[in-house]
Amino acid sequence: MKEKLIEILVCPTSKSSLKLVVEKREGDDVIEGALVCSVCNHAFGINEGVPNLLPWDGCTGS
Ligand SMILES: [Zn+2]
């Protein structure tokens, strides 16, 4: 995913902004990493450039 996407992506559960953690990048593309929601304390994985922003059970945000 493009690194700039972090500006428009939000947590699907709490709708709060996310923090980008990059493990592997190619230019401005993030290949491997995570999107972290500080409200839910949940990390969404980024695998092969695709962010996995699925809601999950157990969110403590409102
Ligand atoms: Zn959240």
N, CA, C, O and the ligand as a Tripos MOL2 file, in Angstrom:
@<TRIPOS>MOLECULE
protein
  249   247    63     0     0
PROTEIN
NO_CHARGES

@<TRIPOS>ATOM
      1 N           0.8530   -1.1860    0.0000 N.3       1 MET1
      2 CA          0.0000    0.0000    0.0000 C.3       1 MET1
      3 C           0.8910    1.2390    0.0000 C.2       1 MET1
      4 O           2.0050    1.2120    0.5230 O.2       1 MET1
      5 N           0.3980    2.3090   -0.5820 N.am      2 LYS2
      6 CA          1.1430    3.5590   -0.5580 C.3       2 LYS2
      7 C           1.2150    4.1000    0.8680 C.2       2 LYS2
      8 O           0.2280    4.0830    1.6040 O.2       2 LYS2
      9 N           2.3830    4.5710    1.2360 N.am      3 GLU3
     10 CA          2.5640    5.0970    2.5840 C.3       3 GLU3
     11 C           1.5760    6.2220    2.8880 C.2       3 GLU3
     12 O           1.1480    6.3790    4.0310 O.2       3 GLU3
     13 N           1.2150    7.0010    1.8770 N.am      4 LYS4
     14 CA          0.2920    8.1320    2.0570 C.3       4 LYS4
     15 C          -1.1040    7.6870    2.4670 C.2       4 LYS4
     16 O          -1.8750    8.4750    3.0140 O.2       4 LYS4
     17 N          -1.4310    6.4260    2.2030 N.am      5 LEU5
     18 CA         -2.7660    5.9280    2.5450 C.3       5 LEU5
     19 C          -3.0520    6.0280    4.0440 C.2       5 LEU5
     20 O          -4.2100    6.0760    4.4580 O.2       5 LEU5
     21 N          -2.0090    6.0600    4.8370 N.am      6 ILE6
     22 CA         -2.2050    6.1330    6.2730 C.3       6 ILE6
     23 C          -3.0270    7.3720    6.6590 C.2       6 ILE6
     24 O          -3.6820    7.4050    7.7010 O.2       6 ILE6
     25 N          -2.9740    8.3830    5.7910 N.am      7 GLU7
     26 CA         -3.6870    9.6350    6.0990 C.3       7 GLU7
     27 C          -5.2050    9.4800    5.9740 C.2       7 GLU7
     28 O          -5.9550   10.2470    6.5780 O.2       7 GLU7
     29 N          -5.6610    8.4990    5.2000 N.am      8 ILE8
     30 CA         -7.1110    8.3550    5.0080 C.3       8 ILE8
     31 C          -7.6580    7.0750    5.6340 C.2       8 ILE8
     32 O          -8.8710    6.9180    5.7730 O.2       8 ILE8
     33 N          -6.7670    6.1660    6.0090 N.am      9 LEU9
     34 CA         -7.2390    4.9240    6.6040 C.3       9 LEU9
     35 C          -7.6080    5.1280    8.0710 C.2       9 LEU9
     36 O          -6.9200    5.8410    8.8010 O.2       9 LEU9
     37 N          -8.6890    4.5000    8.4890 N.am     10 VAL10
     38 CA         -9.0790    4.5300    9.8950 C.3      10 VAL10
     39 C          -9.3820    3.1150   10.3530 C.2      10 VAL10
     40 O          -9.6150    2.2190    9.5410 O.2      10 VAL10
     41 N          -9.3750    2.9290   11.6520 N.am     11 CYS11
     42 CA         -9.7290    1.6410   12.2200 C.3      11 CYS11
     43 C         -11.1870    1.3320   11.8800 C.2      11 CYS11
     44 O         -12.0550    2.1740   12.1120 O.2      11 CYS11
     45 N         -11.4800    0.1440   11.3360 N.am     12 PRO12
     46 CA        -12.8540   -0.1980   10.9480 C.3      12 PRO12
     47 C         -13.7830   -0.3450   12.1490 C.2      12 PRO12
     48 O         -15.0040   -0.3220   11.9940 O.2      12 PRO12
     49 N         -13.2340   -0.4910   13.3050 N.am     13 THR13
     50 CA        -14.0550   -0.6960   14.4940 C.3      13 THR13
     51 C         -14.2590    0.5970   15.2740 C.2      13 THR13
     52 O         -15.3920    0.9440   15.6100 O.2      13 THR13
     53 N         -13.1970    1.2990   15.5610 N.am     14 SER14
     54 CA        -13.3010    2.5090   16.3840 C.3      14 SER14
     55 C         -13.2890    3.7950   15.5590 C.2      14 SER14
     56 O         -13.5480    4.8730   16.0950 O.2      14 SER14
     57 N         -12.9940    3.6940   14.2710 N.am     15 LYS15
     58 CA        -12.9430    4.8450   13.3590 C.3      15 LYS15
     59 C         -11.8620    5.8460   13.7310 C.2      15 LYS15
     60 O         -11.9150    6.9980   13.3000 O.2      15 LYS15
     61 N         -10.9010    5.4340   14.5080 N.am     16 SER16
     62 CA         -9.8160    6.3390   14.8690 C.3      16 SER16
     63 C          -8.6520    6.1680   13.9050 C.2      16 SER16
     64 O          -8.5650    5.1620   13.2000 O.2      16 SER16
     65 N          -7.7700    7.1370   13.8750 N.am     17 SER17
     66 CA         -6.6470    7.0890   12.9520 C.3      17 SER17
     67 C          -5.6530    6.0130   13.3820 C.2      17 SER17
     68 O          -5.6390    5.5750   14.5330 O.2      17 SER17
     69 N          -4.8300    5.6040   12.4330 N.am     18 LEU18
     70 CA         -3.9260    4.4860   12.6440 C.3      18 LEU18
     71 C          -2.4780    4.9300   12.5540 C.2      18 LEU18
     72 O          -2.1510    5.9140   11.8900 O.2      18 LEU18
     73 N          -1.6270    4.1930   13.2280 N.am     19 LYS19
     74 CA         -0.1930    4.4490   13.1790 C.3      19 LYS19
     75 C           0.4570    3.3900   12.2900 C.2      19 LYS19
     76 O           0.1960    2.1950   12.4320 O.2      19 LYS19
     77 N           1.3000    3.8480   11.3770 N.am     20 LEU20
     78 CA          1.9250    2.9380   10.4290 C.3      20 LEU20
     79 C           3.2590    2.4290   10.9590 C.2      20 LEU20
     80 O           4.1300    3.2100   11.3400 O.2      20 LEU20
     81 N           3.4010    1.1250   10.9770 N.am     21 VAL21
     82 CA          4.6650    0.4950   11.3420 C.3      21 VAL21
     83 C           5.1870   -0.2310   10.1090 C.2      21 VAL21
     84 O           4.5510   -1.1650    9.6220 O.2      21 VAL21
     85 N           6.3370    0.1940    9.6050 N.am     22 VAL22
     86 CA          6.8850   -0.3660    8.3660 C.3      22 VAL22
     87 C           7.9770   -1.3820    8.6880 C.2      22 VAL22
     88 O           8.9270   -1.0920    9.4150 O.2      22 VAL22
     89 N           7.8170   -2.5690    8.1340 N.am     23 GLU23
     90 CA          8.8560   -3.5890    8.2700 C.3      23 GLU23
     91 C           9.6470   -3.7510    6.9730 C.2      23 GLU23
     92 O          10.8380   -4.0600    6.9890 O.2      23 GLU23
     93 N           8.9590   -3.5330    5.8510 N.am     24 LYS24
     94 CA          9.6280   -3.6430    4.5540 C.3      24 LYS24
     95 C           8.9580   -2.6680    3.6050 C.2      24 LYS24
     96 O           7.7300   -2.6200    3.5310 O.2      24 LYS24
     97 N           9.7370   -1.9040    2.8880 N.am     25 ARG25
     98 CA          9.1840   -0.9400    1.9470 C.3      25 ARG25
     99 C           9.9380   -0.9760    0.6330 C.2      25 ARG25
    100 O          11.1030   -1.3710    0.5770 O.2      25 ARG25
    101 N           9.2450   -0.5530   -0.4380 N.am     26 GLU26
    102 CA          9.8810   -0.3610   -1.7380 C.3      26 GLU26
    103 C           9.4400    1.0060   -2.2180 C.2      26 GLU26
    104 O           8.3030    1.1720   -2.6590 O.2      26 GLU26
    105 N          10.3230    1.9870   -2.1380 N.am     27 GLY27
    106 CA          9.9470    3.3490   -2.4700 C.3      27 GLY27
    107 C           8.9220    3.8480   -1.4600 C.2      27 GLY27
    108 O           9.1730    3.8100   -0.2560 O.2      27 GLY27
    109 N           7.7680    4.3170   -1.9370 N.am     28 ASP28
    110 CA          6.7270    4.7600   -1.0090 C.3      28 ASP28
    111 C           5.6600    3.6770   -0.8270 C.2      28 ASP28
    112 O           4.5920    3.9340   -0.2710 O.2      28 ASP28
    113 N           5.9570    2.4840   -1.2940 N.am     29 ASP29
    114 CA          5.0640    1.3540   -1.0810 C.3      29 ASP29
    115 C           5.4730    0.5880    0.1770 C.2      29 ASP29
    116 O           6.6380    0.2270    0.3470 O.2      29 ASP29
    117 N           4.5040    0.3480    1.0510 N.am     30 VAL30
    118 CA          4.7650   -0.4740    2.2240 C.3      30 VAL30
    119 C           4.3930   -1.9160    1.8820 C.2      30 VAL30
    120 O           3.2390   -2.2140    1.5730 O.2      30 VAL30
    121 N           5.3760   -2.7950    1.9400 N.am     31 ILE31
    122 CA          5.1650   -4.1970    1.5420 C.3      31 ILE31
    123 C           4.7540   -5.0390    2.7500 C.2      31 ILE31
    124 O           3.8010   -5.8170    2.6990 O.2      31 ILE31
    125 N           5.4960   -4.8600    3.8200 N.am     32 GLU32
    126 CA          5.1910   -5.6070    5.0410 C.3      32 GLU32
    127 C           5.1930   -4.6360    6.2120 C.2      32 GLU32
    128 O           6.0290   -3.7360    6.2870 O.2      32 GLU32
    129 N           4.2530   -4.8280    7.1180 N.am     33 GLY33
    130 CA          4.2070   -3.9520    8.2810 C.3      33 GLY33
    131 C           2.8900   -4.1040    9.0030 C.2      33 GLY33
    132 O           2.2710   -5.1670    8.9790 O.2      33 GLY33
    133 N           2.4660   -3.0310    9.6470 N.am     34 ALA34
    134 CA          1.2330   -3.0940   10.4100 C.3      34 ALA34
    135 C           0.6270   -1.7050   10.5450 C.2      34 ALA34
    136 O           1.3230   -0.6910   10.4950 O.2      34 ALA34
    137 N          -0.7010   -1.6900   10.7170 N.am     35 LEU35
    138 CA         -1.4320   -0.4710   11.0380 C.3      35 LEU35
    139 C          -1.9450   -0.6520   12.4570 C.2      35 LEU35
    140 O          -2.6940   -1.5850   12.7440 O.2      35 LEU35
    141 N          -1.5390    0.2440   13.3340 N.am     36 VAL36
    142 CA         -1.8480    0.0610   14.7510 C.3      36 VAL36
    143 C          -2.8820    1.0860   15.2000 C.2      36 VAL36
    144 O          -2.7090    2.2900   15.0070 O.2      36 VAL36
    145 N          -3.9630    0.5860   15.8060 N.am     37 CYS37
    146 CA         -4.9840    1.4570   16.3900 C.3      37 CYS37
    147 C          -4.6750    1.6120   17.8790 C.2      37 CYS37
    148 O          -4.6500    0.6340   18.6270 O.2      37 CYS37
    149 N          -4.4440    2.8530   18.2920 N.am     38 SER38
    150 CA         -4.0950    3.0900   19.6940 C.3      38 SER38
    151 C          -5.3250    3.0310   20.5920 C.2      38 SER38
    152 O          -5.2020    2.8440   21.8020 O.2      38 SER38
    153 N          -6.5140    3.1900   20.0030 N.am     39 VAL39
    154 CA         -7.7460    3.1170   20.7900 C.3      39 VAL39
    155 C          -8.0660    1.6640   21.1450 C.2      39 VAL39
    156 O          -8.3680    1.3470   22.2960 O.2      39 VAL39
    157 N          -7.9950    0.7930   20.1470 N.am     40 CYS40
    158 CA         -8.2980   -0.6240   20.3460 C.3      40 CYS40
    159 C          -7.0720   -1.4000   20.8170 C.2      40 CYS40
    160 O          -7.1880   -2.5280   21.2970 O.2      40 CYS40
    161 N          -5.9040   -0.7920   20.6770 N.am     41 ASN41
    162 CA         -4.6480   -1.4930   20.9550 C.3      41 ASN41
    163 C          -4.5500   -2.7540   20.0970 C.2      41 ASN41
    164 O          -4.2110   -3.8400   20.5670 O.2      41 ASN41
    165 N          -4.8650   -2.5530   18.8090 N.am     42 HIS42
    166 CA         -4.8910   -3.6780   17.8800 C.3      42 HIS42
    167 C          -4.0300   -3.3480   16.6700 C.2      42 HIS42
    168 O          -4.0360   -2.2150   16.1900 O.2      42 HIS42
    169 N          -3.2920   -4.3310   16.1800 N.am     43 ALA43
    170 CA         -2.4520   -4.1420   15.0000 C.3      43 ALA43
    171 C          -3.0520   -4.9020   13.8230 C.2      43 ALA43
    172 O          -3.3260   -6.0990   13.9150 O.2      43 ALA43
    173 N          -3.2510   -4.1950   12.7260 N.am     44 PHE44
    174 CA         -3.7190   -4.8080   11.4770 C.3      44 PHE44
    175 C          -2.4960   -5.0610   10.6090 C.2      44 PHE44
    176 O          -1.7030   -4.1520   10.3670 O.2      44 PHE44
    177 N          -2.3480   -6.2630   10.1520 N.am     45 GLY45
    178 CA         -1.1670   -6.6000    9.3760 C.3      45 GLY45
    179 C          -1.2180   -6.0560    7.9610 C.2      45 GLY45
    180 O          -2.2930   -5.8860    7.3860 O.2      45 GLY45
    181 N          -0.0410   -5.7850    7.4040 N.am     46 ILE46
    182 CA          0.0960   -5.4700    5.9810 C.3      46 ILE46
    183 C           0.9560   -6.5750    5.3910 C.2      46 ILE46
    184 O           2.1230   -6.7290    5.7490 O.2      46 ILE46
    185 N           0.3620   -7.3450    4.4780 N.am     47 ASN47
    186 CA          1.0740   -8.4750    3.9010 C.3      47 ASN47
    187 C           1.0820   -8.3640    2.3830 C.2      47 ASN47
    188 O           0.0310   -8.2220    1.7580 O.2      47 ASN47
    189 N           2.2820   -8.4290    1.7900 N.am     48 GLU48
    190 CA          2.4480   -8.3310    0.3400 C.3      48 GLU48
    191 C           1.7860   -7.0600   -0.1880 C.2      48 GLU48
    192 O           1.2250   -7.0480   -1.2840 O.2      48 GLU48
    193 N           1.8610   -5.9900    0.6080 N.am     49 GLY49
    194 CA          1.3700   -4.6900    0.1630 C.3      49 GLY49
    195 C          -0.1150   -4.4600    0.4040 C.2      49 GLY49
    196 O          -0.6400   -3.4030    0.0540 O.2      49 GLY49
    197 N          -0.7940   -5.4280    0.9930 N.am     50 VAL50
    198 CA         -2.2370   -5.3110    1.1880 C.3      50 VAL50
    199 C          -2.5600   -5.2020    2.6820 C.2      50 VAL50
    200 O          -2.2720   -6.1210    3.4490 O.2      50 VAL50
    201 N          -3.1620   -4.0710    3.0960 N.am     51 PRO51
    202 CA         -3.5400   -3.9380    4.5010 C.3      51 PRO51
    203 C          -4.7740   -4.7710    4.8250 C.2      51 PRO51
    204 O          -5.7510   -4.7710    4.0770 O.2      51 PRO51
    205 N          -4.7190   -5.4600    5.9190 N.am     52 ASN52
    206 CA         -5.8250   -6.3150    6.3530 C.3      52 ASN52
    207 C          -6.6400   -5.5750    7.4140 C.2      52 ASN52
    208 O          -6.4100   -5.7140    8.6150 O.2      52 ASN52
    209 N          -7.6100   -4.7720    6.9210 N.am     53 LEU53
    210 CA         -8.3670   -3.9000    7.8120 C.3      53 LEU53
    211 C          -9.7410   -4.4770    8.1290 C.2      53 LEU53
    212 O         -10.7570   -3.7920    8.0040 O.2      53 LEU53
    213 N          -9.7630   -5.7110    8.5300 N.am     54 LEU54
    214 CA        -11.0400   -6.3340    8.8700 C.3      54 LEU54
    215 C         -11.3610   -6.0840   10.3440 C.2      54 LEU54
    216 O         -10.4730   -6.1320   11.1960 O.2      54 LEU54
    217 N         -12.6300   -5.8180   10.6360 N.am     55 PRO55
    218 CA        -13.0250   -5.7070   12.0330 C.3      55 PRO55
    219 C         -12.8150   -7.0360   12.7410 C.2      55 PRO55
    220 O         -12.7760   -8.0870   12.1010 O.2      55 PRO55
    221 N         -12.6830   -6.9920   14.0240 N.am     56 TRP56
    222 CA        -12.4810   -8.2130   14.7750 C.3      56 TRP56
    223 C         -13.2880   -8.1220   16.0570 C.2      56 TRP56
    224 O         -13.7410   -7.0450   16.4440 O.2      56 TRP56
    225 N         -13.4600   -9.2380   16.6980 N.am     57 ASP57
    226 CA        -14.1750   -9.2630   17.9580 C.3      57 ASP57
    227 C         -13.2400   -8.8660   19.0900 C.2      57 ASP57
    228 O         -12.0400   -9.1390   19.0380 O.2      57 ASP57
    229 N         -13.7720   -8.2440   20.0810 N.am     58 GLY58
    230 CA        -12.9760   -7.9480   21.2550 C.3      58 GLY58
    231 C         -12.4640   -6.5290   21.3240 C.2      58 GLY58
    232 O         -11.6410   -6.2120   22.1820 O.2      58 GLY58
    233 N         -12.9410   -5.6490   20.4230 N.am     59 CYS59
    234 CA        -12.5160   -4.2610   20.4740 C.3      59 CYS59
    235 C         -13.0090   -3.6000   21.7560 C.2      59 CYS59
    236 O         -14.1590   -3.7700   22.1590 O.2      59 CYS59
    237 N         -12.1200   -2.8460   22.3840 N.am     60 THR60
    238 CA        -12.5040   -2.1450   23.6020 C.3      60 THR60
    239 C         -12.8760   -0.6940   23.3430 C.2      60 THR60
    240 O         -13.2980    0.0210   24.2510 O.2      60 THR60
    241 N         -12.7130   -0.2610   22.0760 N.am     61 GLY61
    242 CA        -13.0820    1.1130   21.7290 C.3      61 GLY61
    243 C         -14.5840    1.2460   21.6100 C.2      61 GLY61
    244 O         -15.2970    0.2430   21.5890 O.2      61 GLY61
    245 N         -15.0700    2.4620   21.5330 N.am     62 SER62
    246 CA        -16.5190    2.6610   21.4170 C.3      62 SER62
    247 C         -16.8410    3.4180   20.1420 C.2      62 SER62
    248 O         -18.0090    3.6860   19.8610 O.2      62 SER62
    249 ZN         -9.7200    0.9110   16.7320 Zn       63 ZN63
@<TRIPOS>BOND
     1     1     2 1
     2     2     3 1
     3     3     4 2
     4     3     5 am
     5     5     6 1
     6     6     7 1
     7     7     8 2
     8     7     9 am
     9     9    10 1
    10    10    11 1
    11    11    12 2
    12    11    13 am
    13    13    14 1
    14    14    15 1
    15    15    16 2
    16    15    17 am
    17    17    18 1
    18    18    19 1
    19    19    20 2
    20    19    21 am
    21    21    22 1
    22    22    23 1
    23    23    24 2
    24    23    25 am
    25    25    26 1
    26    26    27 1
    27    27    28 2
    28    27    29 am
    29    29    30 1
    30    30    31 1
    31    31    32 2
    32    31    33 am
    33    33    34 1
    34    34    35 1
    35    35    36 2
    36    35    37 am
    37    37    38 1
    38    38    39 1
    39    39    40 2
    40    39    41 am
    41    41    42 1
    42    42    43 1
    43    43    44 2
    44    43    45 am
    45    45    46 1
    46    46    47 1
    47    47    48 2
    48    47    49 am
    49    49    50 1
    50    50    51 1
    51    51    52 2
    52    51    53 am
    53    53    54 1
    54    54    55 1
    55    55    56 2
    56    55    57 am
    57    57    58 1
    58    58    59 1
    59    59    60 2
    60    59    61 am
    61    61    62 1
    62    62    63 1
    63    63    64 2
    64    63    65 am
    65    65    66 1
    66    66    67 1
    67    67    68 2
    68    67    69 am
    69    69    70 1
    70    70    71 1
    71    71    72 2
    72    71    73 am
    73    73    74 1
    74    74    75 1
    75    75    76 2
    76    75    77 am
    77    77    78 1
    78    78    79 1
    79    79    80 2
    80    79    81 am
    81    81    82 1
    82    82    83 1
    83    83    84 2
    84    83    85 am
    85    85    86 1
    86    86    87 1
    87    87    88 2
    88    87    89 am
    89    89    90 1
    90    90    91 1
    91    91    92 2
    92    91    93 am
    93    93    94 1
    94    94    95 1
    95    95    96 2
    96    95    97 am
    97    97    98 1
    98    98    99 1
    99    99   100 2
   100    99   101 am
   101   101   102 1
   102   102   103 1
   103   103   104 2
   104   103   105 am
   105   105   106 1
   106   106   107 1
   107   107   108 2
   108   107   109 am
   109   109   110 1
   110   110   111 1
   111   111   112 2
   112   111   113 am
   113   113   114 1
   114   114   115 1
   115   115   116 2
   116   115   117 am
   117   117   118 1
   118   118   119 1
   119   119   120 2
   120   119   121 am
   121   121   122 1
   122   122   123 1
   123   123   124 2
   124   123   125 am
   125   125   126 1
   126   126   127 1
   127   127   128 2
   128   127   129 am
   129   129   130 1
   130   130   131 1
   131   131   132 2
   132   131   133 am
   133   133   134 1
   134   134   135 1
   135   135   136 2
   136   135   137 am
   137   137   138 1
   138   138   139 1
   139   139   140 2
   140   139   141 am
   141   141   142 1
   142   142   143 1
   143   143   144 2
   144   143   145 am
   145   145   146 1
   146   146   147 1
   147   147   148 2
   148   147   149 am
   149   149   150 1
   150   150   151 1
   151   151   152 2
   152   151   153 am
   153   153   154 1
   154   154   155 1
   155   155   156 2
   156   155   157 am
   157   157   158 1
   158   158   159 1
   159   159   160 2
   160   159   161 am
   161   161   162 1
   162   162   163 1
   163   163   164 2
   164   163   165 am
   165   165   166 1
   166   166   167 1
   167   167   168 2
   168   167   169 am
   169   169   170 1
   170   170   171 1
   171   171   172 2
   172   171   173 am
   173   173   174 1
   174   174   175 1
   175   175   176 2
   176   175   177 am
   177   177   178 1
   178   178   179 1
   179   179   180 2
   180   179   181 am
   181   181   182 1
   182   182   183 1
   183   183   184 2
   184   183   185 am
   185   185   186 1
   186   186   187 1
   187   187   188 2
   188   187   189 am
   189   189   190 1
   190   190   191 1
   191   191   192 2
   192   191   193 am
   193   193   194 1
   194   194   195 1
   195   195   196 2
   196   195   197 am
   197   197   198 1
   198   198   199 1
   199   199   200 2
   200   199   201 am
   201   201   202 1
   202   202   203 1
   203   203   204 2
   204   203   205 am
   205   205   206 1
   206   206   207 1
   207   207   208 2
   208   207   209 am
   209   209   210 1
   210   210   211 1
   211   211   212 2
   212   211   213 am
   213   213   214 1
   214   214   215 1
   215   215   216 2
   216   215   217 am
   217   217   218 1
   218   218   219 1
   219   219   220 2
   220   219   221 am
   221   221   222 1
   222   222   223 1
   223   223   224 2
   224   223   225 am
   225   225   226 1
   226   226   227 1
   227   227   228 2
   228   227   229 am
   229   229   230 1
   230   230   231 1
   231   231   232 2
   232   231   233 am
   233   233   234 1
   234   234   235 1
   235   235   236 2
   236   235   237 am
   237   237   238 1
   238   238   239 1
   239   239   240 2
   240   239   241 am
   241   241   242 1
   242   242   243 1
   243   243   244 2
   244   243   245 am
   245   245   246 1
   246   246   247 1
   247   247   248 2
@<TRIPOS>SUBSTRUCTURE
     1 MET1         2 RESIDUE 1 A MET
     2 LYS2         6 RESIDUE 1 A LYS
     3 GLU3        10 RESIDUE 1 A GLU
     4 LYS4        14 RESIDUE 1 A LYS
     5 LEU5        18 RESIDUE 1 A LEU
     6 ILE6        22 RESIDUE 1 A ILE
     7 GLU7        26 RESIDUE 1 A GLU
     8 ILE8        30 RESIDUE 1 A ILE
     9 LEU9        34 RESIDUE 1 A LEU
    10 VAL10       38 RESIDUE 1 A VAL
    11 CYS11       42 RESIDUE 1 A CYS
    12 PRO12       46 RESIDUE 1 A PRO
    13 THR13       50 RESIDUE 1 A THR
    14 SER14       54 RESIDUE 1 A SER
    15 LYS15       58 RESIDUE 1 A LYS
    16 SER16       62 RESIDUE 1 A SER
    17 SER17       66 RESIDUE 1 A SER
    18 LEU18       70 RESIDUE 1 A LEU
    19 LYS19       74 RESIDUE 1 A LYS
    20 LEU20       78 RESIDUE 1 A LEU
    21 VAL21       82 RESIDUE 1 A VAL
    22 VAL22       86 RESIDUE 1 A VAL
    23 GLU23       90 RESIDUE 1 A GLU
    24 LYS24       94 RESIDUE 1 A LYS
    25 ARG25       98 RESIDUE 1 A ARG
    26 GLU26      102 RESIDUE 1 A GLU
    27 GLY27      106 RESIDUE 1 A GLY
    28 ASP28      110 RESIDUE 1 A ASP
    29 ASP29      114 RESIDUE 1 A ASP
    30 VAL30      118 RESIDUE 1 A VAL
    31 ILE31      122 RESIDUE 1 A ILE
    32 GLU32      126 RESIDUE 1 A GLU
    33 GLY33      130 RESIDUE 1 A GLY
    34 ALA34      134 RESIDUE 1 A ALA
    35 LEU35      138 RESIDUE 1 A LEU
    36 VAL36      142 RESIDUE 1 A VAL
    37 CYS37      146 RESIDUE 1 A CYS
    38 SER38      150 RESIDUE 1 A SER
    39 VAL39      154 RESIDUE 1 A VAL
    40 CYS40      158 RESIDUE 1 A CYS
    41 ASN41      162 RESIDUE 1 A ASN
    42 HIS42      166 RESIDUE 1 A HIS
    43 ALA43      170 RESIDUE 1 A ALA
    44 PHE44      174 RESIDUE 1 A PHE
    45 GLY45      178 RESIDUE 1 A GLY
    46 ILE46      182 RESIDUE 1 A ILE
    47 ASN47      186 RESIDUE 1 A ASN
    48 GLU48      190 RESIDUE 1 A GLU
    49 GLY49      194 RESIDUE 1 A GLY
    50 VAL50      198 RESIDUE 1 A VAL
    51 PRO51      202 RESIDUE 1 A PRO
    52 ASN52      206 RESIDUE 1 A ASN
    53 LEU53      210 RESIDUE 1 A LEU
    54 LEU54      214 RESIDUE 1 A LEU
    55 PRO55      218 RESIDUE 1 A PRO
    56 TRP56      222 RESIDUE 1 A TRP
    57 ASP57      226 RESIDUE 1 A ASP
    58 GLY58      230 RESIDUE 1 A GLY
    59 CYS59      234 RESIDUE 1 A CYS
    60 THR60      238 RESIDUE 1 A THR
    61 GLY61      242 RESIDUE 1 A GLY
    62 SER62      246 RESIDUE 1 A SER
    63 ZN63       249 GROUP 0 **** ****
